[in-house]
């Protein structure tokens, strides 16, 4: 597959790569191009802004959870039929999973995709030193091709001239200059940016402002030429039906209605998960626990993913009819898969407010951020996995659940410390661990099969 593509990276977090990447996506989409948006790592929030910018699902490329061998196929799946793909990096260009070298770094993804890298540099406190910085990043790994630099937070024409003069000696072209200005208004809170679903009107304005900045300061034609210089992407195109094994017994299975929590409180999901559910024989029906007082009629299984239930605890608690419906579905033995926010929603209470009461546990906000990749093994027989099934996942929360595991725990975690966590009871599998369906399609298929029971 040969699609023009760019990886937008930076020396460190906070350099402005989200503004540049999202602005580029929107600016090129504004030219009438079909733009495919991707984000390195397990980030759930940036892809929401990417979706606004392009009108297509924002997708993640995570070499830790999915393995480096799936990065190119998943990229090709998302970029199929597009004129351009823009990949936003994570952290600094060479920063990867702790203790695993380059694994899951932006640099690794760029090498797998054979994509040129545009380095976004915060130039606010430097002039000639910018050349040494860029030279260091460009020469660190010769297999990473730094195709250009976008200078961010440039103070004046004089400052820009000094930076350009210094970079002339580096051999890396300047493809854009963004002046120091008030930051584009994208508010943050305890887990990062506020998701699009919670501020859609303001988010649309923020993405438009990013596009305006990029159009005014970047050479879009030169960036497109750089994107077109990328060779063909190696490997096959990922396919959800192939991943789950296709139809069973030579015939398409009867569709099983699976309700998937959505809305402002439950925004964390990967696009491939829904695609895998559908390929495995599910009729995926979204519902909003903040507003809907009943589960979709005929629900045979329930998926409640991640998000911010702690922000919406009063509204979730006030929707007593839906809480009761979820509890009744779980009591019936129907398959229920809950991750992180879903785990809290199934608990007895969250910050003292009643939740669904499916799990005999209490949840509360904490000052401590739990963040990082995890290696996990299934401890108990469940609707998702047989005991001994190994997965890689990610934790990302500022909440505590007491107790942290039930009589039949969901997972045994191997890093950073050994512990068991989560709950398996009847058809319920609830855990803090976020997983990527493409890395474990067998779990998705198993879940849909259990919905037939």
N, C-alpha and C positions, 0 to 999 in steps of 0.2 A: 504494500500500500504506500502511495506517495502523496502526502498532504503537506503543504507548507506549514511550518511550525516554529515557534519560539518558546524558549524557557526563560521566564523572568525571575532572576535571582538577585541576591544582595549579599554584601559581606556579613550582615548581621540583621537580626530582627529590628524593626523600627526604622528601617532605611527608606521605606515608602513603596515596597514592591506590590502591596495590595492595591494601592492607589494607581500605580502604573499599569499593573496587569489588568485590573478591572476597567480602567480607562481605555486601554488599548482594545480590549474586547468590545466595548461599547462603541468606540470610534470606528473600528473596522466594520462592525455590524451596521453602523450608520451609513457606511458606504454601500450597503446592500450585499455584503458578503455573509455567507453562512459560517459562523465562527463557533468552533468547539472549545469549551472551557474545561480546564483541568486544574486540580490542586494537588501538590505533593503532600503526602501525609494524611493523618486521620481527621483533619479539620472538617467540621460540619457546617460552619457558619459562612466562611468565605464563598463556598460554592453557591449559596443562596444569592449573593450579590452577583456572582458570575452568571447565574441564570437570568437575573434581571437584565444584565448587560447584553446577553446574546439571544435570549428567547429559547434557549436549549438547556437541557439538564446539565448543571455543573457536576463534574465527576472527579473522583479522587484516584490518585495513583500512589498506592502504598506498598512499597517493596518489602516492608517488614511483615505486614499482615497477609498479603497476597503472594509474596515471593517475587524476586526479580523477574522470573520467567513469565509472570502474568502482566507485567507492566505494559509491554508493547501490545499484546492482544487486547487488553482493556482500553488502552489509548485508541487503538484502531477501531474498536467498537464504537467509542464515543465520537470519533472524528469521521466516521463513515459518511461520505457524501458532502463533506464540508470543504470550504475554500481555504480555511486557515484554522490552525489550532494554537491556542495560547495556554501555556502551562505556568501557573504561579508556583514558585518554590516555597520552601518552608525554612524558617530560621536563616542561618548563614548558608552559603552555597555548599560548603563541605560538611555541614553538621548533620549527623545521622543518629540512629538509635544508639543510646548510651552503651558503650562497651562492645559495639558491633562494627567498629570501623566506619566505612562509608555506607553501610546498609541503611536504606531508607532516606538517604540524603538527596538533595536536589541534584547534586553532581552525578550521583549514580543514575538517577532517572534520565538526566540529559544524555548520559553515555548510552544507556539502553535504547533511547529513542533516536540517537544520532542527531540530536537537535542542537542548533546554535543557542548560546546563552547570551542574554542581554543583562548586564550587571547594573543594578540600580544603586547608586552611591550617594549617601548623605554627605554633601560637600560643604555643609554649613560652617565647619570649623577647620577648614584646610584649604590650601591652594596647590602649591607644587607637590606636596606630599601625596596628592591623589594619584599621581603617576606611579609612585612606588606601590601604593595599595593595589591598583589595577594590575600592575605588572606581577605582583605576587600572586594574585588570584589567577591570572592567565597562565602563569608558568608552573603553578603547583602540581597540576595534573595535565600533561599534554594531551590526554584523550578528551579533556573538556575544552570545547571550543568557545572562547569568549568572543562573540562576534561584534560586540559594541557595548557602549556605556550610555546610560541615561543619568545625568547629574541632577540630583534633587536638592531643594532648599538652597539654591544659588541666590546670593544676596543682591547682586547688582551686575551691570554690564561689565564693569571693571573686574569683578570677581569671576564672571564667566570667561573673560578673555584670559585671565591667569590660568584658569583650569584647562581651557582648550590648549593653551600654549604648552602646558606641562604634558598633557595627554598626547600631543603631536609626537612626542619622543617615545611614547609607549607602543605605537603602532596599532592601538585599539581605537576605532573611530567613535566619536561622540554622535549618538543618534537622537539625543534629546536633552533639553535643559528645562527644568521646572523651577521657577522662581520661588523664593521663600514667601510663603503666604499663610494665611490662616488655614489650619488643617480642614480638609473636607469633613463636614459634620457627619461622622458615623459614630454614635455613642457606644461606649463600652460599659461592661459591668464585670461581675466576679469571674466569668469564664470567657471573657473576650468581647467581641463585637455583639451588639444586640441583633438577633436574627431578623431577616427580612420580613418574616411572617408577623412580627410584632410591630412593625413600623413601615408598612409597605409604601405609603405615600412619600414619607420622608426618605425612604431608601431609594425610591425612583429618582428623587431629586439629587441625592448624594451620588448615584451612579452617573447621572447626567453631568454633574459638576466635575467628576473625575474625567469623563470623556472630553469635556471642554478644555481642561488643563492639558490633557495629553495632546489633543489636536493643536492647541496653541504652541506647545513646546517641543513636540517630537516630529521627526521626519518620518511620516507614515510610509512614504514610498520606499525609503531606504530600509525601513524595518520589514516591509513586505518582501523586498528583494532578498534580504537576509533569510527570511523564512523560506523562500523558494529555493535557497541554496542547499537545503537539507536533503540528503539522499533518501531513498525509500526506507520505510519503517520495516524492520525485519520481523518475521513471524506471521502467524495467522491472525484472523480477526476473532475475538472472543464472541461466543454465541451462548445465550442463556439456555436454550433448549439442549444443545450439546452438553453443556456443563451439568445439567440435572439428569442426563441420560435419555432424553426423549420420551416418547409415549411408552407406557408399559403394555405388555401383551399385544403389541402390534396395533393398538387402537388408542385414540385419545381418551383420557379418563373423564368422567363426569366432573364438571367444575365444582369445586368446594368453595363456598363463600368465606373469605377471610377478611375480617374487619381490621383495618390498620389505623391506629390513632394518629391524628394529624392536628392542624391548627396551631395556634401560637404557643401552646404548652409543650408540644411534642414535634419538634422540628428536626431532630437529628436522625437522618437516615441516608443510606447510600442508594442511588438510583438502581443499581444492579440487584438489590434485594427484592424490590417490587417486580423487576423483570424475571427474576428466578422463581418467585412465587407463582407468577402467571404461567411460566413455562412448565412448572411442575403440576399444573392443573388447578390453580386457585383463581377464583374470581375476586380480585382485590377491590375492596370497597372502603375508601377512607371515611372517617367520621371524626368529629371534633368533640372531645370530652368537656370542653368549656361550654358548649352550646347544645349538643344533642343529648336528649334525655333517654334515648334507647339505643341499643346496638342495632346495626342494620338487620333488617328482617332476614331470617335464615342463616345467621352467622354460625359457622361450624368451627371457626378458629379465630384467635385474637392475637394481634401483634401490637405491643405498646413499646415503642422505641425510646430514644433519649430526647432530652429537651430541658425545659426549665419549670418543672412542676412547683418548685419552691417559690417562684415568682407568682404563680397563679394558684397557690394552695387554697385561698379563700373561695375562689370561683369553682375549683374542682371539688372542694368539699361541699359547697352549696348545691351541686348537681347530684342530689341524693338518688333520684331515680336511676341515673346511669351507674352510679357506684353500686347500687343494689343489683343491677343487671349484670355487671361485670362479676360480682361475687357469685351470682347464681350460675353464670356460665362456667366459672372455675369449679364450682361445687359439682357440676354435672360431669366433670372429667374431660371436658372439651380442651383441646390444645390451646395453651396460652403461653406466648413467648414475650418476656419483658426484659428490657435492657435499661439499666441506670434509672432514668426518669420513670420508666415503666415499673421498675422494682419499687420505687418510692410510692407510686400510685396504688400498687397492690398492698402496701403495708397497712397496718391498723390506723396509723396517724402520721402526719407530717407537720412538724412544728406545732404539735398539739391539736391540729385540726383533723377530724375524721377523714380517712381515705376509704378504700374499698374493703379493707379488712380481710383480704384473702390470705395474707401472711401475718403470722403472730409476731410482729416486729414494729418498732417505733423508729421513725426517721426524723432527723433534725439537721438544720444548717450547721456548718462548722467553719472555723477560721482556717482550717488546714486544707490546702489543695492537694488532692490525690490525682496524680497525672503520670502517665507513662505507659509504655508497651508492656504486655504481659504474655508469658507462655503459660498455657493452661491445659489441664487434662480433665475430662469429664469424670466425675466421681460417682455419680448415680445414674441409673437408667432413666431416660427422660424422653420427651417428645422430640427433642433436638438431637440427642447423641446417646450412643451406647457407652458404658463405662470404658475408660481407656482411650476414648477419642481425644486426639491432641489438636489444639487450635492455637493460633496467635491472635491476641486482641489488644484492646487499649482501654485504660481507665481515665476518666476525666470528670471529676466532681468535687464539690465542696460540701458534701453532706455525709452524715454518719448514720448507719442503720444498726440498731441494737435489738436482738443479736445480729451479727453479720452473716450468719449461716444457720440453716435449719438442720433438722435431724438428718435429712438427706441433702447434703450440700450439692450445689451445681458444679462448681469447678474447684480443682486444686491448682493454686498458682505457684509458680516456681521462681518468680522474681518480682520485686527486689528481695522479698522474704517468702518463705514457704508458709502457706496458709490455705484454708478452705474458705469458700465464700458462696453466697447465693442459696437458693431454695429450689428443691424439686419436691412437689407434692401433687399426686394424681397427674393431671395433664399440664400442670404449671411448671415452667422453667423460668426463674427470675434471678437476675444477676446484675452486678455493676458492670460486668465486662461487655464492651462493645466489640462485635465481630463484623467482618466483611463477608457478605454472602458468597462472593466470588471465590474466596479462599476456602470455603467449606460448603459447596453446593449440596453435598449429601445431607447436611443438616436441614436445609430448606426443603429438599425433597421428602425427608423423613417427616417433617412437620406437616406438610400437605397430606401425606399418606395417612397420618394419624387423624386428620380431619374427616376421613372417610369412615372411621370406626363407629 
